[in-house]
Amino acid sequence: MIGNIHSIESLGTVDGPGIRYVVFLKGCNLRCKCCHNPDTWDTDGGIQLTAEQIVERASRYREYFGTAGGITLSGGEPLLQSEFAREVFSLCHNNGINTCLDTSGSIINASVKELLNVTDRVLLDIKYTSDKLYKENVGCSLYTVLEFLKLLEELKIPTTLRQVIIPSVNDTAENILELKKIADGHKCVEKTELLPFKKICQVKYDNMGIKFPFENLSEPTADSMKALTKLL
C-alpha cells in the first residue's frame, strides 16, 4: 500500500515520548484557523512511499528510540489515510517499534478503529472545549472528538491531550477547567499539554497566497502560559 507523505523528521522530540521518527501525511479534512501547516491540506502531491519503505527507514534510527521512542504518524490528518497508517503500524509492531498517532480525532469509521488496534499511544488535539468554537474555527464538532476520546478510553490507549492556547479565543480559566474536566473523566489520559499559539507559519500562508485567519491575534506571553498551566 502506498501513502502520500508531506515530509519526514528523523529524530523528532516533540511528537510523542522519547526520540521519534515522525511521518507527516498529506491531506486534512479540517481548516483550523490557527493551522501551522496549510501546505499539508491538499491530498495531492507529496512523496509516494510504501508502508514497507517507511518502516525500513524508521528502523535505521532504532538505536535512538530507547524504550520510549518509536514512530509517529502526524499530518495533515493521518486518519484520512487510515488503511495505510494501519499497515505501517502493523509492520512496526512486527519489528518491535512503538507506534504513536497524532490526530484531531475528527474521523471515526471501521478503518480508523482497525488502526487504533495497532496504536500504542495517541496525541489528541482538543482544540476547544466549546462546540461553537469548534464549528467556527475548525470545521467539525467537539462531540465527534469526544466520541473519539471515548473510543480511546474503551481501548485503553494511553493518550496525551493537547491544546494550542490562542489569546482572546481560548485563553480563559473557564476553558482550562473544562479541559481538565475532560482529562480527569478519562483514565486513558496520562498527560495534558498546553502549547502557545505561534505565528511563524505566516510565511507559508504568504507563499501560498492565502490569508492566515488569525494573523491579527497576538501570541500568548510566557507568564500567561505559566498561569494557565498552573491552573490545569
Disulfide bonds with the S-S distance in Angstrom:
none
